[in-house]
Amino acid sequence: MDFAEAALRALTAADPQEKVAAAGEAARLAAGGELSAPEGWPSPPDRPARPAAPKLVSPGDVPRRRLGTPQGKIALLHALAHIEFNAIDLAFDMATRF
């Protein structure tokens, strides 16, 4: 697998574990200096893949949690996981487009 394939796989993987595996493979290739762009670099999808399961809700529809509570700490970690999930997509979208 080359970097372009790993980057595209990260963008098209809806499963978080598959996305992380593809991101790890792309990082390993990049760290090894294997960043050559193949002939006919594949076009990225218009939108990155998303898991089918999560139901999106408005922030106002969930209860407030204080950071000093276990529920608040869980909510913070959950929010950070969503931010990182989007950061992976953004990074690989830029890598495949530019």
Backbone as JSON Lines, residues from 0, in Angstrom:
{"i":0,"aa":"M","n":[0.86,-1.18,0.0],"ca":[0.0,0.0,0.0],"c":[0.9,1.23,0.0]}
{"i":1,"aa":"D","n":[0.54,2.23,-0.82],"ca":[1.29,3.47,-0.8],"c":[0.52,4.53,0.0]}
{"i":2,"aa":"F","n":[1.14,5.7,0.16],"ca":[0.54,6.75,0.98],"c":[-0.82,7.17,0.44]}
{"i":3,"aa":"A","n":[-0.94,7.31,-0.88],"ca":[-2.21,7.74,-1.48],"c":[-3.32,6.75,-1.16]}
{"i":4,"aa":"E","n":[-3.02,5.47,-1.26],"ca":[-4.03,4.45,-0.94],"c":[-4.42,4.5,0.53]}
{"i":5,"aa":"A","n":[-3.42,4.67,1.41],"ca":[-3.72,4.73,2.85],"c":[-4.55,5.97,3.17]}
{"i":6,"aa":"A","n":[-4.21,7.1,2.55],"ca":[-4.97,8.34,2.79],"c":[-6.4,8.2,2.31]}
{"i":7,"aa":"L","n":[-6.58,7.64,1.12],"ca":[-7.93,7.45,0.59],"c":[-8.71,6.45,1.44]}
{"i":8,"aa":"R","n":[-8.03,5.41,1.92],"ca":[-8.7,4.43,2.78],"c":[-9.15,5.09,4.08]}
{"i":9,"aa":"A","n":[-8.34,6.01,4.62],"ca":[-8.74,6.72,5.85],"c":[-9.98,7.57,5.6]}
{"i":10,"aa":"L","n":[-10.06,8.19,4.44],"ca":[-11.22,9.03,4.12],"c":[-12.49,8.23,3.87]}
{"i":11,"aa":"T","n":[-12.34,7.05,3.31],"ca":[-13.52,6.28,2.94],"c":[-13.93,5.26,3.99]}
{"i":12,"aa":"A","n":[-13.16,5.15,5.06],"ca":[-13.51,4.21,6.13],"c":[-14.54,4.84,7.06]}
{"i":13,"aa":"A","n":[-15.69,4.22,7.19],"ca":[-16.72,4.72,8.11],"c":[-16.47,4.19,9.52]}
{"i":14,"aa":"D","n":[-15.87,3.02,9.63],"ca":[-15.6,2.42,10.93],"c":[-14.4,3.12,11.58]}
{"i":15,"aa":"P","n":[-14.54,3.63,12.81],"ca":[-13.43,4.34,13.45],"c":[-12.15,3.51,13.56]}
{"i":16,"aa":"Q","n":[-12.26,2.21,13.83],"ca":[-11.06,1.37,13.94],"c":[-10.36,1.23,12.6]}
{"i":17,"aa":"E","n":[-11.12,1.1,11.53],"ca":[-10.52,1.05,10.19],"c":[-9.86,2.38,9.84]}
{"i":18,"aa":"K","n":[-10.51,3.49,10.21],"ca":[-9.97,4.81,9.94],"c":[-8.64,5.0,10.67]}
{"i":19,"aa":"V","n":[-8.59,4.59,11.93],"ca":[-7.36,4.72,12.72],"c":[-6.26,3.84,12.14]}
{"i":20,"aa":"A","n":[-6.6,2.63,11.72],"ca":[-5.61,1.73,11.13],"c":[-5.03,2.33,9.85]}
{"i":21,"aa":"A","n":[-5.89,2.88,9.0],"ca":[-5.43,3.5,7.76],"c":[-4.59,4.74,8.05]}
{"i":22,"aa":"A","n":[-4.99,5.52,9.04],"ca":[-4.21,6.71,9.42],"c":[-2.84,6.3,9.94]}
{"i":23,"aa":"G","n":[-2.8,5.23,10.73],"ca":[-1.52,4.74,11.24],"c":[-0.61,4.26,10.12]}
{"i":24,"aa":"E","n":[-1.17,3.58,9.15],"ca":[-0.38,3.11,8.0],"c":[0.14,4.3,7.2]}
{"i":25,"aa":"A","n":[-0.69,5.31,6.98],"ca":[-0.25,6.5,6.26],"c":[0.85,7.22,7.04]}
{"i":26,"aa":"A","n":[0.72,7.3,8.35],"ca":[1.75,7.95,9.17],"c":[3.06,7.17,9.1]}
{"i":27,"aa":"R","n":[2.97,5.84,9.13],"ca":[4.18,5.01,9.04],"c":[4.88,5.25,7.69]}
{"i":28,"aa":"L","n":[4.11,5.29,6.62],"ca":[4.68,5.54,5.29],"c":[5.3,6.93,5.21]}
{"i":29,"aa":"A","n":[4.61,7.93,5.75],"ca":[5.12,9.3,5.73],"c":[6.41,9.41,6.54]}
{"i":30,"aa":"A","n":[6.45,8.77,7.71],"ca":[7.65,8.82,8.55],"c":[8.83,8.16,7.85]}
{"i":31,"aa":"G","n":[8.55,7.19,7.0],"ca":[9.61,6.52,6.24],"c":[9.96,7.24,4.95]}
{"i":32,"aa":"G","n":[9.34,8.39,4.72],"ca":[9.64,9.17,3.53],"c":[8.97,8.66,2.27]}
{"i":33,"aa":"E","n":[8.0,7.78,2.41],"ca":[7.33,7.19,1.25],"c":[6.08,8.0,0.88]}
{"i":34,"aa":"L","n":[6.31,9.2,0.34],"ca":[5.21,10.11,0.03],"c":[5.03,10.34,-1.46]}
{"i":35,"aa":"S","n":[5.64,9.52,-2.29],"ca":[5.54,9.75,-3.73],"c":[4.08,9.64,-4.18]}
{"i":36,"aa":"A","n":[3.72,10.53,-5.07],"ca":[2.35,10.53,-5.61],"c":[2.31,9.64,-6.84]}
{"i":37,"aa":"P","n":[1.5,8.6,-6.83],"ca":[1.44,7.72,-7.99],"c":[0.77,8.4,-9.17]}
{"i":38,"aa":"E","n":[1.02,7.88,-10.34],"ca":[0.34,8.36,-11.55],"c":[-1.15,8.09,-11.39]}
{"i":39,"aa":"G","n":[-1.99,9.05,-11.69],"ca":[-3.43,8.86,-11.56],"c":[-3.9,8.82,-10.11]}
{"i":40,"aa":"W","n":[-3.38,9.72,-9.29],"ca":[-3.76,9.81,-7.88],"c":[-5.28,9.8,-7.78]}
{"i":41,"aa":"P","n":[-5.85,8.95,-6.93],"ca":[-7.32,8.86,-6.87],"c":[-7.95,10.12,-6.3]}
{"i":42,"aa":"S","n":[-9.11,10.47,-6.81],"ca":[-9.83,11.64,-6.3],"c":[-10.46,11.31,-4.96]}
{"i":43,"aa":"P","n":[-10.37,12.25,-4.01],"ca":[-11.01,12.0,-2.71],"c":[-12.53,12.1,-2.83]}
{"i":44,"aa":"P","n":[-13.25,11.49,-1.91],"ca":[-14.71,11.61,-1.94],"c":[-15.13,13.04,-1.62]}
{"i":45,"aa":"D","n":[-16.34,13.41,-2.03],"ca":[-16.84,14.75,-1.72],"c":[-16.95,14.96,-0.21]}
{"i":46,"aa":"R","n":[-17.31,13.9,0.5],"ca":[-17.42,13.95,1.96],"c":[-16.79,12.68,2.52]}
{"i":47,"aa":"P","n":[-16.12,12.79,3.66],"ca":[-15.56,11.58,4.26],"c":[-16.67,10.66,4.76]}
{"i":48,"aa":"A","n":[-16.37,9.38,4.82],"ca":[-17.35,8.4,5.3],"c":[-17.62,8.62,6.79]}
{"i":49,"aa":"R","n":[-18.82,8.32,7.2],"ca":[-19.23,8.46,8.6],"c":[-19.92,7.18,9.04]}
{"i":50,"aa":"P","n":[-19.77,6.83,10.31],"ca":[-20.5,5.66,10.82],"c":[-22.01,5.89,10.71]}
{"i":51,"aa":"A","n":[-22.75,4.83,10.45],"ca":[-24.2,4.94,10.3],"c":[-24.91,5.05,11.65]}
{"i":52,"aa":"A","n":[-24.31,4.55,12.7],"ca":[-24.99,4.41,13.98],"c":[-25.25,5.7,14.75]}
{"i":53,"aa":"P","n":[-24.31,6.63,14.85],"ca":[-24.56,7.75,15.76],"c":[-25.73,8.62,15.34]}
{"i":54,"aa":"K","n":[-26.57,8.92,16.28],"ca":[-27.67,9.85,16.05],"c":[-27.18,11.23,16.49]}
{"i":55,"aa":"L","n":[-27.23,12.18,15.6],"ca":[-26.78,13.53,15.93],"c":[-27.87,14.27,16.68]}
{"i":56,"aa":"V","n":[-27.47,14.9,17.78],"ca":[-28.41,15.68,18.59],"c":[-27.83,17.06,18.81]}
{"i":57,"aa":"S","n":[-28.7,18.0,19.03],"ca":[-28.29,19.37,19.32],"c":[-27.67,19.43,20.71]}
{"i":58,"aa":"P","n":[-26.63,20.24,20.9],"ca":[-26.03,20.35,22.24],"c":[-27.03,20.74,23.32]}
{"i":59,"aa":"G","n":[-28.06,21.49,22.95],"ca":[-29.08,21.87,23.92],"c":[-29.98,20.73,24.36]}
{"i":60,"aa":"D","n":[-29.93,19.62,23.62],"ca":[-30.78,18.48,23.95],"c":[-30.12,17.46,24.88]}
{"i":61,"aa":"V","n":[-28.89,17.73,25.28],"ca":[-28.21,16.81,26.21],"c":[-28.03,17.53,27.55]}
{"i":62,"aa":"P","n":[-28.04,16.78,28.64],"ca":[-27.91,17.43,29.95],"c":[-26.52,18.03,30.15]}
{"i":63,"aa":"R","n":[-26.46,19.1,30.91],"ca":[-25.17,19.71,31.26],"c":[-24.46,18.81,32.25]}
{"i":64,"aa":"R","n":[-23.16,18.73,32.08],"ca":[-22.35,17.93,33.0],"c":[-21.19,18.78,33.49]}
{"i":65,"aa":"R","n":[-20.89,18.69,34.73],"ca":[-19.76,19.41,35.3],"c":[-18.5,18.58,35.13]}
{"i":66,"aa":"L","n":[-17.38,19.25,34.83],"ca":[-16.13,18.52,34.61],"c":[-15.63,17.79,35.85]}
{"i":67,"aa":"G","n":[-16.07,18.18,37.01],"ca":[-15.64,17.53,38.24],"c":[-16.31,16.2,38.49]}
{"i":68,"aa":"T","n":[-17.28,15.85,37.67],"ca":[-17.99,14.58,37.86],"c":[-17.49,13.54,36.86]}
{"i":69,"aa":"P","n":[-17.65,12.26,37.17],"ca":[-17.25,11.24,36.19],"c":[-17.99,11.4,34.85]}
{"i":70,"aa":"Q","n":[-19.28,11.74,34.9],"ca":[-20.04,11.94,33.66],"c":[-19.48,13.11,32.85]}
{"i":71,"aa":"G","n":[-19.06,14.15,33.54],"ca":[-18.48,15.3,32.86],"c":[-17.16,14.97,32.19]}
{"i":72,"aa":"K","n":[-16.34,14.18,32.86],"ca":[-15.06,13.76,32.28],"c":[-15.28,12.86,31.07]}
{"i":73,"aa":"I","n":[-16.26,11.97,31.16],"ca":[-16.58,11.1,30.03],"c":[-17.06,11.94,28.85]}
{"i":74,"aa":"A","n":[-17.92,12.92,29.12],"ca":[-18.43,13.79,28.05],"c":[-17.29,14.57,27.39]}
{"i":75,"aa":"L","n":[-16.33,15.05,28.18],"ca":[-15.19,15.77,27.62],"c":[-14.35,14.87,26.72]}
{"i":76,"aa":"L","n":[-14.05,13.66,27.19],"ca":[-13.28,12.72,26.37],"c":[-14.03,12.35,25.09]}
{"i":77,"aa":"H","n":[-15.35,12.21,25.21],"ca":[-16.17,11.89,24.04],"c":[-16.1,13.03,23.02]}
{"i":78,"aa":"A","n":[-16.18,14.26,23.5],"ca":[-16.09,15.42,22.61],"c":[-14.72,15.48,21.93]}
{"i":79,"aa":"L","n":[-13.65,15.2,22.69],"ca":[-12.31,15.2,22.11],"c":[-12.16,14.11,21.04]}
{"i":80,"aa":"A","n":[-12.78,12.96,21.28],"ca":[-12.74,11.88,20.29],"c":[-13.39,12.33,18.98]}
{"i":81,"aa":"H","n":[-14.51,13.05,19.07],"ca":[-15.17,13.56,17.86],"c":[-14.29,14.57,17.14]}
{"i":82,"aa":"I","n":[-13.63,15.43,17.9],"ca":[-12.74,16.43,17.3],"c":[-11.6,15.74,16.56]}
{"i":83,"aa":"E","n":[-11.0,14.74,17.19],"ca":[-9.89,14.01,16.56],"c":[-10.36,13.24,15.32]}
{"i":84,"aa":"F","n":[-11.54,12.66,15.38],"ca":[-12.1,11.94,14.25],"c":[-12.21,12.88,13.05]}
{"i":85,"aa":"N","n":[-12.7,14.1,13.28],"ca":[-12.81,15.09,12.21],"c":[-11.44,15.58,11.76]}
{"i":86,"aa":"A","n":[-10.49,15.69,12.68],"ca":[-9.14,16.13,12.32],"c":[-8.46,15.12,11.39]}
{"i":87,"aa":"I","n":[-8.67,13.83,11.63],"ca":[-8.13,12.81,10.74],"c":[-8.67,13.02,9.33]}
{"i":88,"aa":"D","n":[-9.98,13.2,9.22],"ca":[-10.59,13.4,7.91],"c":[-10.07,14.66,7.24]}
{"i":89,"aa":"L","n":[-9.96,15.74,7.98],"ca":[-9.48,16.99,7.41],"c":[-8.05,16.85,6.89]}
{"i":90,"aa":"A","n":[-7.19,16.22,7.67],"ca":[-5.79,16.06,7.26],"c":[-5.68,15.22,5.99]}
{"i":91,"aa":"F","n":[-6.41,14.11,5.93],"ca":[-6.3,13.26,4.75],"c":[-7.03,13.85,3.55]}
{"i":92,"aa":"D","n":[-8.05,14.64,3.77],"ca":[-8.69,15.33,2.66],"c":[-7.7,16.3,2.03]}
{"i":93,"aa":"M","n":[-6.99,17.06,2.85],"ca":[-5.99,18.0,2.31],"c":[-4.86,17.25,1.63]}
{"i":94,"aa":"A","n":[-4.42,16.14,2.23],"ca":[-3.32,15.37,1.64],"c":[-3.68,14.81,0.27]}
{"i":95,"aa":"T","n":[-4.92,14.4,0.1],"ca":[-5.3,13.83,-1.19],"c":[-5.67,14.89,-2.23]}
{"i":96,"aa":"R","n":[-6.11,16.05,-1.78],"ca":[-6.48,17.11,-2.74],"c":[-5.29,17.94,-3.19]}
{"i":97,"aa":"F","n":[-4.35,18.2,-2.27],"ca":[-3.26,19.12,-2.59],"c":[-1.93,18.41,-2.57]}
